[in-house]
Amino acid sequence: QVHLVEFGGGLVQPGGSLRLSCAGSGFTFQDFRMKWFREGPGKEREMVADISSFGIIINYSASVKGRFTVSRDDHKNTLYLQMNNLKLEDTAVYYCNIPTLEVWGQGTQVTVSS
């Protein structure tokens, strides 16, 4: 069974950093494009980062470009999202996703607050 588990969220002050992880199981991790999404309070779910299989192609939303870095370790079956210079508007539940399998993790809460 395909399974994704996110972790690493928490409470951080503006300007701070967090690294999210997404552990995958039940599929050949290296073969799949993966994405990070987030859903802020009262907002629609939005894609923030997109990484192809083997990390060849990477895309970011305009709102996080230059501050967030997506990466993957296919040996560890883990997707990462390094988030720097966090802003209040980055507060959201963050999800990892396998687009072609339509599989989502349960999400991890990131709260940016002073």
Backbone torsions as a table, in degrees:
resi	resn	phi	psi	omega
1	GLN	NA	132.4	179.8
2	VAL	-73.3	133.1	-174.9
3	HIS	-144.6	138.4	175.4
4	LEU	-127.6	136.0	178.4
5	VAL	-132.3	120.4	177.1
6	GLU	-95.3	148.7	172.2
7	PHE	-156.4	167.5	179.4
8	GLY	109.9	-3.6	178.5
9	GLY	-71.0	173.8	179.4
10	GLY	166.1	-166.8	179.7
11	LEU	-101.9	129.5	-178.3
12	VAL	-142.5	150.4	178.4
13	GLN	-80.3	156.2	174.8
14	PRO	-54.6	138.0	-176.5
15	GLY	89.6	-9.5	-179.3
16	GLY	-82.7	-176.5	-176.6
17	SER	-132.4	152.3	172.0
18	LEU	-145.2	152.9	171.2
19	ARG	-121.9	120.3	176.1
20	LEU	-92.8	148.6	175.3
21	SER	-126.6	152.1	176.8
22	CYS	-137.0	111.3	-179.2
23	ALA	-94.0	129.5	-179.2
24	GLY	-110.1	150.5	176.4
25	SER	-151.1	157.6	176.6
26	GLY	86.3	7.8	178.4
27	PHE	-154.0	165.5	178.9
28	THR	-81.7	93.8	-167.7
29	PHE	-51.9	-44.5	-172.5
30	GLN	-65.2	-19.1	-174.1
31	ASP	-83.2	-8.3	-168.5
32	PHE	-116.3	134.9	166.2
33	ARG	-63.4	142.6	-179.5
34	MET	-137.8	155.4	-177.3
35	LYS	-134.3	154.1	166.2
36	TRP	-108.4	134.3	173.6
37	PHE	-122.4	165.3	171.7
38	ARG	-144.6	154.7	178.1
39	GLU	-134.7	106.9	179.3
40	GLY	-84.1	165.6	-179.7
41	PRO	-59.0	122.2	179.5
42	GLY	73.2	11.5	-178.3
43	LYS	-117.7	161.3	174.7
44	GLU	-78.5	156.2	176.8
45	ARG	-67.0	133.8	-178.6
46	GLU	-130.8	147.4	176.0
47	MET	-77.3	135.7	177.5
48	VAL	-113.5	-30.1	-178.9
49	ALA	-152.6	150.3	-172.2
50	ASP	-143.6	126.6	-179.8
51	ILE	-133.7	129.3	-178.6
52	SER	-75.7	172.0	173.6
53	SER	-58.9	140.5	-177.7
54	PHE	65.3	7.8	175.0
55	GLY	68.4	25.0	-175.4
56	ILE	-74.1	-40.0	-178.4
57	ILE	-120.3	130.8	-179.1
58	ILE	-132.0	136.1	176.7
59	ASN	-135.1	151.0	178.6
60	TYR	-131.5	154.8	169.9
61	SER	-72.4	156.9	-178.8
62	ALA	-62.2	-29.8	-175.3
63	SER	-71.7	-18.9	-177.3
64	VAL	-120.5	-8.9	-176.6
65	LYS	-59.0	132.0	-178.6
66	GLY	92.5	-14.1	179.9
67	ARG	-116.7	-33.0	-178.2
68	PHE	-106.9	147.5	176.0
69	THR	-133.1	122.9	177.0
70	VAL	-97.1	142.4	177.3
71	SER	-152.2	170.4	179.7
72	ARG	-144.9	146.2	172.9
73	ASP	-120.4	99.2	-175.2
74	ASP	-69.3	-21.4	176.6
75	HIS	-71.7	-30.3	179.8
76	LYS	-100.3	2.8	-177.9
77	ASN	52.2	44.9	-174.9
78	THR	-134.3	136.9	175.7
79	LEU	-106.0	142.7	-178.1
80	TYR	-125.6	155.9	170.1
81	LEU	-138.8	105.9	175.0
82	GLN	-86.1	122.1	-175.7
83	MET	-117.4	116.5	179.6
84	ASN	-115.8	162.4	178.8
85	ASN	47.9	51.8	-175.9
86	LEU	-65.8	145.1	-179.1
87	LYS	-118.0	162.5	180.0
88	LEU	-54.9	-38.7	-176.8
89	GLU	-73.8	-3.7	174.5
90	ASP	-83.1	-5.8	177.2
91	THR	-59.5	123.9	-175.8
92	ALA	-177.5	168.0	165.3
93	VAL	-89.8	128.3	-177.6
94	TYR	-104.2	134.5	-177.5
95	TYR	-125.1	144.8	167.0
96	CYS	-102.0	157.1	-169.6
97	ASN	-149.2	143.5	169.9
98	ILE	-108.2	103.4	-172.2
99	PRO	-57.5	-45.3	-173.5
100	THR	-73.6	-20.2	177.8
101	LEU	-101.7	-6.8	-179.1
102	GLU	53.8	44.8	179.4
103	VAL	-110.9	137.4	-179.5
104	TRP	-124.5	150.0	168.0
105	GLY	-81.3	-178.5	-177.1
106	GLN	-84.5	-13.9	178.3
107	GLY	94.7	154.5	175.3
108	THR	-136.4	134.8	-174.2
109	GLN	-82.9	129.9	171.8
110	VAL	-117.0	123.2	178.7
111	THR	-122.0	121.4	177.8
112	VAL	-106.9	115.7	-175.1
113	SER	-155.6	145.8	175.7
114	SER	-94.2	NA	NA
